[in-house]
């Protein structure tokens, strides 16, 4: 039986006893999803890395906090990540990095495209506007959009990760989508920056 086939509870017990392979298996299974969530919520690669590190420190230092009868290990880890993200957002000024990043944290580059430079510039501007609009949502609505739309979690999975009822997630997602749409509609009506070039 491969180590990745073991149940999370068994892997966690082994990891707490110092089994590096068990810890590595848990880390590999959950790290990338937690990182993407934290990156999309904070807009900062550095903050996302810190959140993931703190989540796994809690898991190893305080394994008793995870109670299998209350839910899956992945949901527990999202809950810890969520708490760390919310603390980060509370103490962070609104000036967030909006660098376009891949899910793995590396810089994103526009692929070779037959589009004209003007079309590429407009496409980049639209992507940037969407990123700014998502980061501008209130945290609870942003979280619902990130989990359900970007991470493609089900309502049940998102509710479990946030520790709230499914109805709350649906409501937050509906409100988040509406706010996002309103923000993007407003941006569409703003005159292009290029036309403001004549001073």
C-alpha positions as CSV (number, residue, x, y, z in Angstrom):
1,X,0.0,0.0,0.0
2,X,1.4,3.4,-1.0
3,X,1.7,6.1,1.6
4,X,-0.7,8.4,-0.3
5,X,-3.4,5.7,-0.1
6,X,-3.4,5.8,3.7
7,X,-6.1,7.6,5.5
8,X,-5.4,11.2,6.6
9,X,-5.8,10.3,10.3
10,X,-3.2,7.5,10.0
11,X,-0.8,9.8,8.1
12,X,-1.3,12.6,10.7
13,X,-0.5,10.2,13.6
14,X,2.6,9.1,11.9
15,X,3.7,12.6,11.0
16,X,3.2,13.7,14.6
17,X,5.5,10.9,15.7
18,X,8.2,12.3,13.4
19,X,7.6,10.3,10.2
20,X,8.8,12.7,7.5
21,X,7.3,10.7,4.7
22,X,3.9,10.9,6.3
23,X,4.2,14.6,6.8
24,X,5.4,15.1,3.2
25,X,2.5,13.1,1.9
26,X,0.0,15.3,3.8
27,X,1.9,18.4,2.6
28,X,1.9,17.4,-1.0
29,X,-1.8,16.5,-1.0
30,X,-3.0,19.9,0.5
31,X,-0.3,22.5,0.0
32,X,-1.1,23.7,-3.6
33,X,-4.8,24.2,-2.9
34,X,-4.2,26.0,0.3
35,X,-1.6,28.2,-1.4
36,X,-3.9,29.1,-4.3
37,X,-6.7,30.0,-1.8
38,X,-4.4,32.2,0.3
39,X,-2.9,33.8,-2.8
40,X,-6.3,34.7,-4.3
41,X,-7.6,36.0,-0.9
42,X,-4.5,38.1,-0.1
43,X,-3.1,39.0,-3.5
44,X,0.4,38.4,-2.1
45,X,2.7,35.5,-2.8
46,X,4.6,36.2,0.4
47,X,1.4,36.2,2.5
48,X,0.2,33.0,0.9
49,X,3.5,31.2,1.6
50,X,3.3,32.4,5.3
51,X,-0.3,31.1,5.6
52,X,0.6,27.7,4.2
53,X,3.6,27.5,6.6
54,X,1.4,28.4,9.6
55,X,-1.3,25.9,8.6
56,X,1.2,23.0,8.6
57,X,2.9,24.2,11.8
58,X,-0.5,24.1,13.6
59,X,-1.1,20.6,12.2
60,X,2.2,19.3,13.6
61,X,2.4,21.3,16.8
62,X,-1.3,21.0,17.8
63,X,-2.7,17.8,16.1
64,X,-5.3,17.5,18.7
65,X,-7.1,20.5,17.2
66,X,-8.2,18.2,14.3
67,X,-11.1,16.0,15.2
68,X,-12.0,13.5,12.6
69,X,-15.6,13.2,13.7
70,X,-16.1,16.9,12.9
71,X,-15.0,16.6,9.3
72,X,-12.2,15.8,6.8
73,X,-8.6,16.9,7.3
74,X,-8.8,19.0,4.2
75,X,-11.7,21.1,5.6
76,X,-9.8,21.5,8.9
77,X,-6.8,22.8,7.0
78,X,-8.9,25.2,5.0
79,X,-10.4,26.4,8.3
80,X,-6.9,27.1,9.7
81,X,-5.9,28.8,6.5
82,X,-9.0,30.9,6.5
83,X,-8.3,32.1,10.0
84,X,-4.8,33.1,9.1
85,X,-5.9,34.8,5.9
86,X,-8.6,36.8,7.8
87,X,-6.0,37.9,10.4
88,X,-3.7,39.0,7.6
89,X,-6.5,40.9,5.9
90,X,-7.4,42.7,9.2
91,X,-3.9,44.1,9.6
92,X,-2.9,44.7,6.0
93,X,-3.4,48.0,4.3
94,X,-5.6,48.0,1.2
95,X,-2.5,48.4,-1.1
96,X,-2.2,44.8,-2.3
97,X,0.2,43.5,-4.9
98,X,-1.7,42.8,-8.1
99,X,1.1,41.0,-9.9
100,X,-0.4,38.3,-12.2
101,X,0.8,35.0,-10.8
102,X,0.4,31.3,-11.7
103,X,-1.2,28.9,-9.2
104,X,2.4,27.8,-8.3
105,X,3.4,31.3,-7.5
106,X,5.6,31.9,-10.5
107,X,5.2,35.0,-12.6
108,X,2.6,34.7,-15.4
109,X,3.6,35.7,-18.9
110,X,1.4,36.2,-21.9
111,X,1.7,33.2,-24.2
112,X,2.7,33.8,-27.8
113,X,-0.4,35.0,-29.4
114,X,-1.4,36.1,-33.0
115,X,-3.2,39.1,-31.4
116,X,-2.0,42.6,-32.1
117,X,-0.1,44.5,-29.4
118,X,-3.2,46.6,-28.8
119,X,-5.4,43.5,-28.4
120,X,-2.9,42.0,-26.0
121,X,-2.8,45.3,-24.0
122,X,-6.6,45.4,-23.8
123,X,-6.7,41.7,-22.7
124,X,-4.1,42.3,-20.0
125,X,-6.1,45.4,-18.8
126,X,-9.3,43.3,-18.6
127,X,-7.5,40.6,-16.6
128,X,-6.1,43.2,-14.2
129,X,-9.5,44.8,-13.8
130,X,-11.0,41.5,-12.8
131,X,-8.2,40.8,-10.3
132,X,-8.6,44.3,-8.8
133,X,-12.4,43.8,-8.6
134,X,-12.0,40.4,-6.9
135,X,-9.5,41.8,-4.4
136,X,-11.8,44.8,-3.8
137,X,-14.7,42.6,-2.6
138,X,-15.3,42.4,1.2
139,X,-13.5,39.4,2.6
140,X,-16.5,37.1,3.2
141,X,-17.8,37.6,-0.4
142,X,-14.3,37.4,-1.9
143,X,-13.8,34.1,0.0
144,X,-17.0,32.6,-1.5
145,X,-16.1,33.7,-5.0
146,X,-12.5,32.3,-4.6
147,X,-13.6,28.9,-3.2
148,X,-16.6,28.3,-5.4
149,X,-15.6,30.0,-8.7
150,X,-11.8,29.9,-8.8
151,X,-11.1,26.8,-6.7
152,X,-14.3,25.1,-8.1
153,X,-15.4,23.8,-4.7
154,X,-18.9,22.6,-4.2
155,X,-21.2,24.6,-1.8
156,X,-20.8,21.8,0.7
157,X,-17.0,21.9,0.5
158,X,-16.9,25.7,0.7
159,X,-19.3,25.7,3.7
160,X,-17.2,23.1,5.5
161,X,-14.0,25.1,4.8
162,X,-15.6,28.3,6.1
163,X,-17.4,26.6,9.0
164,X,-20.8,28.0,8.0
165,X,-24.1,26.7,6.6
166,X,-24.4,26.0,2.9
167,X,-27.1,28.7,2.7
168,X,-24.6,31.3,3.9
169,X,-22.1,30.3,1.2
170,X,-24.8,30.5,-1.4
171,X,-25.9,33.9,-0.2
172,X,-22.3,35.2,0.0
173,X,-21.5,33.9,-3.5
174,X,-24.7,35.5,-4.9
175,X,-23.8,38.8,-3.3
176,X,-20.1,38.5,-4.3
177,X,-21.0,37.8,-7.9
178,X,-23.4,40.8,-7.9
179,X,-20.8,43.1,-6.5
180,X,-18.2,41.8,-8.9
181,X,-20.5,42.4,-11.8
182,X,-21.3,45.9,-10.7
183,X,-17.6,46.7,-10.2
184,X,-16.8,45.4,-13.7
185,X,-19.7,47.3,-15.3
186,X,-18.5,50.5,-13.7
187,X,-15.0,49.9,-15.0
188,X,-16.4,49.3,-18.5
189,X,-18.0,52.8,-18.4
190,X,-14.7,54.5,-17.4
191,X,-13.0,56.2,-20.4
192,X,-9.8,54.4,-21.5
193,X,-6.6,55.7,-19.9
194,X,-5.1,56.2,-23.3
195,X,-7.6,58.9,-24.1
196,X,-6.6,60.7,-20.9
197,X,-3.1,61.0,-22.3
198,X,-3.7,64.4,-23.7
199,X,-3.0,66.7,-20.8
